[in-house]
Amino acid sequence: MSNDAPTAKHHILDCGERLIATKGFVGVGLAEILAVAGVPKGSFYHYFSSKERFGEALLVRYMDRYVQGLEAMFRPDGTTGRVRLMRYWQHWNSTQCATSCDPTADTHSPATTTTSTKCLVVKLSAEVADMSEAMRLTLRDGTDQIVQRIAGCLQDAVADGSVPPHLDAHATALTLYQLWLGASLLSKLRRDNSPFEHALLATEQILDSTLV
């Protein structure tokens, strides 16, 4: 591992994120993070005053990365806003079902999940909401940004005529995001992709429901 301070900090965050994406925040102890990162306890506390501050930093970084990826996915590329929006839900379907719907996966191994596919909003929201105010607020603010980006894509869709002109972009964005969060939770319980299939169908129906 490099002695460069920012790189060392990011290395600890990378290792912790892989573990937490699989086991949850409470399920991962500091000793395990240190062992996987290969750093002494003093190095951890040099960057983070507590495990909670570590969790907050991890979520800030995750949400920033997620929003940046969303902006790239929604950037105009010659397709309609609706096509770009549905591309996002298809991506959600393929990545989340790959990690949550396979009952044969070793859920105790971080190797079964990559940080690019596991949704930490789904994984941690219920767990940390009553445990850490700082982490709750980080997730809340991050999901607000996600809804804003979805609403922006819907506004593009209104402008290009691929959704009804009187569609309420923000309200629809919030409805769709809540729908897909719920589908992600149900897929964990059912161990299949039927909630995502229903969410895709419902999304199309919501976008078509007010067509004149």
Secondary structure, 3 states (H helix, E strand, C coil): CCCCHHHHHHHHHHHHHHHHHHHCCCCCCHHHHHHHHCCCHHHHHHHCCCHHHHHHHHHHHHHHHHHHHHHHHHCCCCCCHHHHHHHHHHHHHHHHHHHHCCCCCCCCCHHHCCCCCCCHHHHHHHHHHCCCHHHHHHHHHHHHHHHHHHHHHHHHHHHHCCCCCCCCHHHHHHHHHHHHHHHHHHHHHHCCCHHHHHHHHHHHHHHHCCCC
